[in-house]
Amino acid sequence: MPDPLLQEAVEIAGDRWVLLTLGALTDGPRRFGDLVTDLGGIAPNILIDRLRRMERQGLLAATLYSQRPRRFVYDLTESGRELAALLPSLVAWAARRSGAATPPPPDELQWL
């Protein structure tokens, strides 16, 4: 039986769009349209679903900036920043696995 904490971590972060969204938000708050553009290839309905799920899980906060139509700006919470801090390790692992010479330092990573 899998470790319950590992299972919980996979349920939260085991989706590629969640990880890519975390990466997109590491540079600061983003609007929905910016995320659609930055993530390239994600259907708007999928992004809406992931953003809502990430908000429920406490990874990001959605702040209303327009009532009509309702529009939000999204930013990482402390929990989201903690999880996003693991992304450079994943990138380094992927670089080693793919045979890349040397992964870039974390402050030079481009997420999208």
Secondary structure, 3 states (H helix, E strand, C coil): CCCHHHHHHHHHHCCHHHHHHHHHHCCCCEEHHHHHHHHCCCCHHHHHHHHHHHHHCCCEEEEEEECCCCEEEEEECHHHHHHHCCHHHHHHHHHHHHCCCCCCCHHHCCCC
